[in-house]
Amino acid sequence: MDIINRRPGLAALVAFIAGLIIGLVVLGWGLFPVQYTGTDPSGLFPEYQAVFIRNAAELFSFDNNQEKLRSALSGWGGDALACELAGASTDAGDQARLVAAATIVNGQGCTGLVAAPVATMPGVGATVAPGQEDTATAEEGSSNLLPLLLLGLLLFLLLLAILYVWNRRRTLTEGEEPGETTYSRPSPVAKSSRPTMGAATAAIPVAPAAEPVAVPIARFRTAYTRGHDTYDDAFSIENANGDFLGECGVGISETIGATAPKNVTAFEVWLFDKNDIRTITKVIMSDHAFFDDALKAKLAPKGEPVLARESETIVLETATLLINAEITEMEYGQASELPDTSYFERFTIELSAWAKEGEAALPNPGEGEDLLRY
């Protein structure tokens, strides 16, 4: 109270800085941060824009909802970014989905857009129109610099206030007044004490114990080669004590054409849990089958459709079990009477079974789903 009465200006400065810290940092940034709503994906980083475009194109290939696709990509240059991604992709299926998405949005596809992307997509390879580059750079630099300058000024004022208050408190504690010089006898140097054996022993660092590594309770590998028309592998899932937990497997779901041997165009991977009334099934489809609406509708009752991609991991989850099915190898066959990428010549998949109870860390099967919620 004496400092406030004697230095009202200092008290006002400290109160102002404390109010800024509480209002800006604690309330504005911590408890009640600014939330942006109604914006579009143009504010995302380029890599997340690419993920958003690919997810939107893949979702359109699944549900064929043109209105949802237009609302997701229109107005911020999404079609141009889709064309850029199609030009840079080496996957024929990925290119087809991206070009189809751009065609739905702009009505002309990717003609002329890949070579000359729009100027409203900074950071994703877009070319800024002449005369706008300096303006955009200046605006971006000024918008990023202003908060830093304000924060730096705030920290500088806070540091000055802390130093002044600390110095003032020290002088009042020692009984000094401003303008006076006092002399004090130097204090004697304390004698050093010999460290005890217990202290030396306690100072020895102890190496941290290694953390346990989570491993699956079972791992299976199954391979299909064209000509194995009765392919249907099933595996029993048991814990370390030999208790039966469930079963999983892979088999032929659909063929194409009438030639022998069978031309497999889709496989089904399934998971049975003894503690769950459901049997989870997903249909792994060839590129041709996945984009054939009639064939996809025919296979829809069997399970969720998944486009076959090498190194793709498919997750199946029940009440107490979780399966990671990774496609480690796949090769399409070629026949003049059948469409390209319509049937498999070879197909290899690895199944890793995890128990959802216990201390082992499990993968998150829902990661990445929010990218499709536009």
C-alpha positions as CSV (number, residue, x, y, z in Angstrom):
1,M,0.0,0.0,0.0
2,D,2.9,2.4,0.7
3,I,4.2,1.9,-2.8
4,I,0.8,2.7,-4.3
5,N,0.4,5.8,-2.2
6,R,3.9,7.1,-2.9
7,R,4.1,6.0,-6.6
8,P,0.7,6.1,-8.1
9,G,2.1,6.3,-11.7
10,L,4.0,3.1,-11.2
11,A,1.0,1.4,-9.6
12,A,-1.1,2.4,-12.6
13,L,1.5,1.1,-15.1
14,V,1.7,-2.2,-13.2
15,A,-2.0,-2.5,-13.1
16,F,-2.3,-1.7,-16.9
17,I,0.3,-4.4,-17.8
18,A,-1.3,-7.0,-15.4
19,G,-4.6,-6.2,-17.1
20,L,-3.2,-6.7,-20.5
21,I,-1.6,-10.0,-19.5
22,I,-4.8,-11.3,-17.9
23,G,-7.1,-10.1,-20.6
24,L,-5.0,-10.9,-23.6
25,V,-3.0,-14.0,-22.6
26,V,-5.1,-15.6,-19.9
27,L,-8.6,-14.8,-21.1
28,G,-8.1,-14.1,-24.8
29,W,-5.6,-16.9,-25.6
30,G,-6.2,-19.4,-22.8
31,L,-9.7,-19.5,-21.4
32,F,-11.7,-17.8,-24.2
33,P,-9.6,-18.1,-27.4
34,V,-10.9,-16.7,-30.7
35,Q,-12.8,-19.3,-32.7
36,Y,-13.2,-19.0,-36.4
37,T,-16.4,-20.3,-38.0
38,G,-17.8,-20.3,-41.6
39,T,-14.3,-20.2,-43.2
40,D,-13.1,-22.3,-46.1
41,P,-10.1,-24.6,-46.5
42,S,-8.0,-21.8,-48.1
43,G,-6.7,-20.9,-44.7
44,L,-5.2,-24.4,-44.2
45,F,-1.6,-25.3,-44.8
46,P,-0.9,-26.6,-48.4
47,E,-0.4,-30.2,-47.3
48,Y,-3.7,-30.2,-45.4
49,Q,-5.5,-28.6,-48.4
50,A,-4.2,-31.5,-50.5
51,V,-5.5,-34.0,-47.9
52,F,-8.9,-32.3,-47.9
53,I,-9.1,-32.3,-51.7
54,R,-8.2,-36.0,-51.9
55,N,-10.6,-37.0,-49.2
56,A,-13.4,-35.0,-50.8
57,A,-12.7,-36.6,-54.2
58,E,-12.6,-40.1,-52.7
59,L,-15.8,-39.5,-50.8
60,F,-17.5,-38.3,-54.0
61,S,-16.5,-41.5,-55.8
62,F,-18.2,-43.4,-53.0
63,D,-21.5,-41.5,-52.5
64,N,-21.7,-39.6,-55.8
65,N,-23.0,-36.5,-54.0
66,Q,-22.3,-33.6,-56.4
67,E,-23.8,-30.9,-54.3
68,K,-21.6,-31.8,-51.3
69,L,-18.5,-31.8,-53.6
70,R,-19.3,-28.4,-55.0
71,S,-19.9,-26.9,-51.6
72,A,-16.5,-28.3,-50.5
73,L,-14.4,-27.2,-53.4
74,S,-16.1,-24.1,-54.9
75,G,-15.2,-20.5,-54.1
76,W,-11.6,-21.0,-53.0
77,G,-9.8,-22.6,-55.9
78,G,-10.3,-26.3,-54.9
79,D,-10.8,-27.4,-58.5
80,A,-7.5,-25.9,-59.5
81,L,-5.7,-27.6,-56.6
82,A,-7.4,-30.9,-57.6
83,C,-5.9,-30.5,-61.1
84,E,-2.5,-29.7,-59.7
85,L,-2.6,-32.8,-57.6
86,A,-3.8,-34.9,-60.5
87,G,-0.9,-33.6,-62.6
88,A,1.6,-34.5,-59.9
89,S,0.1,-37.9,-59.0
90,T,1.4,-41.2,-60.5
91,D,-1.7,-43.2,-59.5
92,A,-4.2,-43.6,-62.3
93,G,-7.1,-44.0,-59.9
94,D,-6.1,-41.0,-57.9
95,Q,-5.8,-38.9,-61.1
96,A,-9.2,-40.0,-62.3
97,R,-10.9,-39.1,-59.0
98,L,-9.2,-35.7,-58.8
99,V,-10.0,-34.8,-62.5
100,A,-13.6,-36.0,-62.0
101,A,-14.0,-33.8,-58.9
102,A,-12.6,-30.7,-60.8
103,T,-15.0,-31.4,-63.6
104,I,-18.0,-31.5,-61.3
105,V,-17.0,-28.1,-59.8
106,N,-16.0,-26.1,-62.8
107,G,-17.6,-28.0,-65.7
108,Q,-14.5,-28.1,-67.8
109,G,-12.2,-30.5,-66.0
110,C,-8.5,-29.7,-65.8
111,T,-8.1,-28.2,-69.3
112,G,-5.6,-25.3,-68.9
113,L,-5.7,-25.4,-65.1
114,V,-2.7,-27.5,-64.4
115,A,-0.3,-25.4,-66.4
116,A,-1.7,-22.1,-65.2
117,P,-3.1,-22.5,-61.6
118,V,-5.2,-19.8,-60.1
119,A,-3.6,-17.0,-58.1
120,T,-5.8,-17.5,-55.1
121,M,-4.0,-20.6,-53.8
122,P,-0.8,-19.4,-52.2
123,G,1.7,-22.0,-51.0
124,V,0.5,-24.9,-53.2
125,G,2.4,-24.1,-56.4
126,A,0.0,-21.4,-57.6
127,T,1.4,-18.6,-59.8
128,V,0.6,-15.1,-58.5
129,A,-0.5,-12.7,-61.2
130,P,2.0,-9.9,-62.1
131,G,1.6,-6.8,-60.0
132,Q,-0.1,-8.7,-57.1
133,E,2.9,-10.5,-55.7
134,D,4.4,-7.5,-53.9
135,T,1.0,-6.5,-52.5
136,A,0.2,-10.0,-51.2
137,T,3.7,-10.3,-49.7
138,A,3.5,-6.9,-48.0
139,E,0.0,-7.6,-46.6
140,E,1.1,-11.0,-45.3
141,G,4.3,-9.6,-43.7
142,S,2.5,-6.7,-42.0
143,S,-0.2,-9.0,-40.7
144,N,2.3,-11.4,-39.2
145,L,4.6,-8.6,-37.9
146,L,2.1,-6.6,-36.0
147,P,1.2,-9.2,-33.3
148,L,4.9,-9.8,-32.8
149,L,5.6,-6.1,-32.3
150,L,2.8,-5.8,-29.8
151,L,3.9,-8.8,-27.9
152,G,7.5,-7.6,-27.8
153,L,6.4,-4.2,-26.5
154,L,4.2,-5.8,-23.9
155,L,7.1,-8.0,-22.7
156,F,9.5,-5.1,-22.6
157,L,7.1,-3.0,-20.5
158,L,6.5,-5.9,-18.2
159,L,10.3,-6.4,-17.8
160,L,10.8,-2.7,-17.0
161,A,8.1,-2.8,-14.4
162,I,9.4,-5.9,-12.7
163,L,12.9,-4.5,-12.6
164,Y,11.7,-1.2,-11.1
165,V,9.5,-2.9,-8.5
166,W,12.2,-5.3,-7.5
167,N,14.8,-2.6,-7.1
168,R,12.4,-0.4,-5.2
169,R,11.5,-3.3,-2.9
170,R,15.2,-4.0,-2.2
171,T,16.0,-0.5,-1.3
172,L,13.0,-0.2,1.1
173,T,13.9,-3.5,2.7
174,E,17.4,-2.4,3.4
175,G,16.2,1.0,4.8
176,E,17.6,3.1,2.0
177,E,16.1,6.2,0.5
178,P,16.7,7.4,-3.0
179,G,19.7,9.6,-3.2
180,E,21.4,8.2,-0.1
181,T,24.6,6.1,-0.1
182,T,25.1,3.6,2.7
183,Y,28.1,1.5,3.6
184,S,28.0,-1.9,5.1
185,R,30.6,-4.3,6.4
186,P,31.3,-7.1,4.1
187,S,29.9,-10.4,5.4
188,P,32.4,-13.1,6.2
189,V,32.8,-15.9,3.7
190,A,31.2,-19.1,4.9
191,K,33.4,-22.0,5.3
192,S,32.9,-24.8,2.8
193,S,31.7,-28.1,4.2
194,R,32.9,-31.4,3.0
195,P,30.2,-33.3,1.2
196,T,28.9,-36.4,3.0
197,M,29.0,-39.8,1.6
198,G,25.2,-39.9,1.5
199,A,25.1,-36.8,-0.6
200,A,27.6,-38.1,-3.0
201,T,25.7,-41.3,-3.3
202,A,22.4,-39.5,-3.8
203,A,23.8,-37.5,-6.7
204,I,24.6,-40.5,-8.8
205,P,22.2,-40.4,-11.8
206,V,20.1,-43.5,-12.4
207,A,19.3,-44.6,-15.9
208,P,15.6,-44.5,-16.7
209,A,13.9,-47.8,-17.3
210,A,13.0,-48.6,-20.8
211,E,9.3,-48.3,-21.7
212,P,7.5,-51.4,-22.8
213,V,6.7,-51.7,-26.5
214,A,3.2,-52.7,-27.5
215,V,3.0,-55.8,-29.8
216,P,0.0,-57.5,-31.3
217,I,-1.4,-60.7,-29.8
218,A,-1.4,-62.4,-33.2
219,R,-0.1,-61.8,-36.7
220,F,-1.2,-63.7,-39.8
221,R,-0.1,-63.5,-43.5
222,T,-2.2,-64.8,-46.4
223,A,-1.5,-64.6,-50.1
224,Y,-3.7,-65.2,-53.2
225,T,-2.5,-66.1,-56.7
226,R,-4.7,-66.3,-59.7
227,G,-5.9,-69.8,-60.2
228,H,-6.7,-70.4,-56.5
229,D,-10.4,-70.3,-57.1
230,T,-11.3,-71.7,-53.6
231,Y,-9.2,-69.1,-51.7
232,D,-10.7,-68.5,-48.3
233,D,-8.3,-68.3,-45.3
234,A,-9.4,-68.1,-41.7
235,F,-7.3,-67.7,-38.5
236,S,-8.1,-68.2,-34.8
237,I,-7.2,-65.4,-32.4
238,E,-6.0,-66.5,-29.0
239,N,-4.3,-64.7,-26.1
240,A,-1.1,-65.7,-24.4
241,N,-3.0,-68.1,-22.1
242,G,-4.5,-69.9,-25.1
243,D,-8.0,-68.5,-24.6
244,F,-10.1,-68.2,-27.7
245,L,-10.9,-64.6,-28.5
246,G,-12.3,-64.7,-32.0
247,E,-11.4,-65.3,-35.7
248,C,-10.4,-63.3,-38.7
249,G,-9.9,-64.1,-42.3
250,V,-9.8,-63.1,-46.0
251,G,-11.7,-64.7,-48.9
252,I,-13.0,-64.1,-52.5
253,S,-15.9,-61.7,-52.5
254,E,-16.7,-61.2,-56.3
255,T,-15.3,-62.2,-59.7
256,I,-15.6,-60.7,-63.1
257,G,-16.0,-62.4,-66.5
258,A,-16.8,-66.0,-67.2
259,T,-13.3,-67.3,-68.0
260,A,-11.5,-70.0,-66.0
261,P,-9.6,-69.6,-63.7
262,K,-11.8,-67.0,-61.9
263,N,-10.9,-63.3,-62.3
264,V,-11.2,-62.0,-58.7
265,T,-12.2,-58.3,-58.6
266,A,-12.9,-58.0,-54.9
267,F,-11.8,-59.7,-51.6
268,E,-13.6,-59.5,-48.2
269,V,-11.7,-59.3,-44.9
270,W,-13.7,-60.1,-41.8
271,L,-13.4,-60.1,-38.0
272,F,-15.4,-62.2,-35.6
273,D,-15.3,-61.4,-31.8
274,K,-16.8,-63.9,-29.3
275,N,-17.8,-61.0,-27.1
276,D,-19.6,-59.1,-29.9
277,I,-22.8,-60.1,-31.8
278,R,-21.5,-58.6,-35.0
279,T,-19.1,-59.9,-37.6
280,I,-17.3,-56.9,-39.2
281,T,-16.6,-57.2,-42.9
282,K,-14.9,-54.9,-45.4
283,V,-14.8,-55.4,-49.1
284,I,-11.4,-54.7,-50.8
285,M,-12.2,-53.8,-54.4
286,S,-10.1,-53.4,-57.5
287,D,-9.8,-50.0,-59.1
288,H,-12.4,-50.9,-61.8
289,A,-14.9,-52.4,-59.3
290,F,-14.6,-49.4,-56.9
291,F,-15.5,-46.9,-59.6
292,D,-18.2,-49.1,-61.2
293,D,-21.5,-47.9,-59.6
294,A,-23.4,-51.0,-60.4
295,L,-20.7,-53.4,-59.1
296,K,-20.3,-51.3,-56.0
297,A,-24.0,-51.3,-55.3
298,K,-24.0,-55.1,-55.7
299,L,-21.2,-55.5,-53.1
300,A,-22.6,-52.9,-50.7
301,P,-24.6,-55.5,-48.6
302,K,-21.4,-57.5,-48.0
303,G,-19.5,-54.7,-46.2
304,E,-17.9,-51.3,-46.4
305,P,-16.1,-50.9,-49.7
306,V,-12.3,-50.1,-49.7
307,L,-10.2,-49.3,-52.7
308,A,-7.2,-51.7,-52.9
309,R,-3.9,-49.9,-52.6
310,E,-0.5,-51.3,-51.9
311,S,0.7,-50.5,-48.3
312,E,-2.9,-49.5,-47.4
313,T,-3.9,-50.4,-43.8
314,I,-7.6,-51.4,-43.3
315,V,-8.9,-51.3,-39.7
316,L,-11.7,-53.6,-38.4
317,E,-12.9,-53.1,-34.8
318,T,-15.3,-55.0,-32.6
319,A,-16.1,-54.8,-28.9
320,T,-12.8,-56.2,-27.6
321,L,-10.7,-56.8,-30.8
322,L,-9.0,-54.7,-33.4
323,I,-7.5,-55.9,-36.7
324,N,-5.0,-54.0,-38.8
325,A,-5.1,-55.5,-42.3
326,E,-2.1,-54.2,-44.4
327,I,-2.0,-54.9,-48.2
328,T,1.7,-55.7,-48.6
329,E,1.6,-56.7,-52.3
330,M,-0.9,-56.6,-55.1
331,E,-0.7,-56.9,-58.9
332,Y,-3.4,-56.6,-61.5
333,G,-3.9,-59.0,-64.4
334,Q,-4.3,-58.1,-68.0
335,A,-6.8,-59.5,-70.5
336,S,-8.0,-58.1,-73.7
337,E,-11.7,-59.0,-73.0
338,L,-11.7,-57.4,-69.5
339,P,-11.2,-53.7,-68.4
340,D,-7.9,-52.6,-67.1
341,T,-7.2,-52.9,-63.3
342,S,-10.3,-55.1,-63.0
343,Y,-9.0,-58.3,-61.5
344,F,-6.0,-59.4,-59.3
345,E,-3.1,-61.5,-60.5
346,R,-1.5,-61.6,-57.0
347,F,-2.7,-60.3,-53.6
348,T,-1.0,-60.5,-50.2
349,I,-2.3,-59.1,-47.0
350,E,-1.0,-59.2,-43.4
351,L,-3.4,-59.3,-40.4
352,S,-2.4,-58.0,-37.0
353,A,-4.8,-58.7,-34.1
354,W,-4.9,-56.5,-31.0
355,A,-6.8,-56.9,-27.8
356,K,-8.5,-53.6,-26.8
357,E,-8.1,-54.3,-23.1
358,G,-4.8,-54.2,-21.3
359,E,-1.9,-51.7,-21.0
360,A,-0.7,-51.9,-24.6
361,A,-1.2,-48.8,-26.6
362,L,-3.6,-49.4,-29.5
363,P,-3.7,-47.4,-32.8
364,N,-6.6,-45.0,-33.2
365,P,-9.0,-46.2,-35.9
366,G,-10.8,-42.9,-36.1
367,E,-7.8,-40.8,-36.9
368,G,-8.3,-38.7,-40.1
369,E,-12.1,-39.0,-40.3
370,D,-12.6,-35.3,-39.5
371,L,-10.9,-34.3,-42.7
372,L,-14.0,-35.6,-44.6
373,R,-16.5,-33.6,-42.4
374,Y,-16.9,-30.6,-44.5
